Amino acid sequence: MLTTTHKALVLVFSVLVFAGLAVAVEGRGSEEVRQAMVEDIAALGAETADRPAPDWTLPTDGGGQLSLTDLRGKVVFLNFWATFCVPCREEMPSMERLARKYKDRDLVMVAISQDEDLPPMRRFLGQVMPDGDLNMLIPLDADGAVKKAYGTQLLPETYIINREGQIVARFVNKYDWERPEIDRFIDRLLQQ
């Protein structure tokens, strides 16, 4: 017959074994998710990255300020573009459609303009989104300091940043953001 002390020890031991198994299963699951994401990134033709995203604070079209810190806890789609960049202009509609698709989830689309001032950017966005329903955040990096901090040399260039502020992928040049593989990749990030 077990005493109360023995029963307590068995219970504590059982809890510790269960917790250890849960951690091992979670670690294996996390590694499987990471490997699946690396495979997704490769299939998308992007570069795998694993580095902290440099923080920034930039003015927005609406007269306010936006910083990466404000977006912590969300998956951030960070695109560098400019109205004078033809591939950027071609890519922008698929980005807006992706932003609309995920607007009710924790994906935030930020398109950092490299234009020197707001009027050309406003004219272009009015042409692309004539209904005025823009689901992207559009800050202005007129001096290119944020672009430089990220190491961006070509436009367009896109960085995908996870909830913890780590860059997980980098896309160079224009991209079709409506490919089905993009949804799988974003869904994995949103589930983490």
Buried (B, 14 or more C-beta within 10 A) or exposed (E): EEEEEEEEEEEEEEEEEEEEEEEEEEEEEEEEBBEEBBEBBEEBEBEBBEEEBBEBEBBBBEEEEBEBEEBBEBBBBBBBBBBEBEBBBEBBEBBBEBBBBBEEEEBBBBBBBBBBEBEBBBEBBEEEBEEEEBBBBBBBBEEBEBBEEBEBEEBBBBBBBBBEBEBBBBBBEBBEBEBEEBBBBBEBBBEE
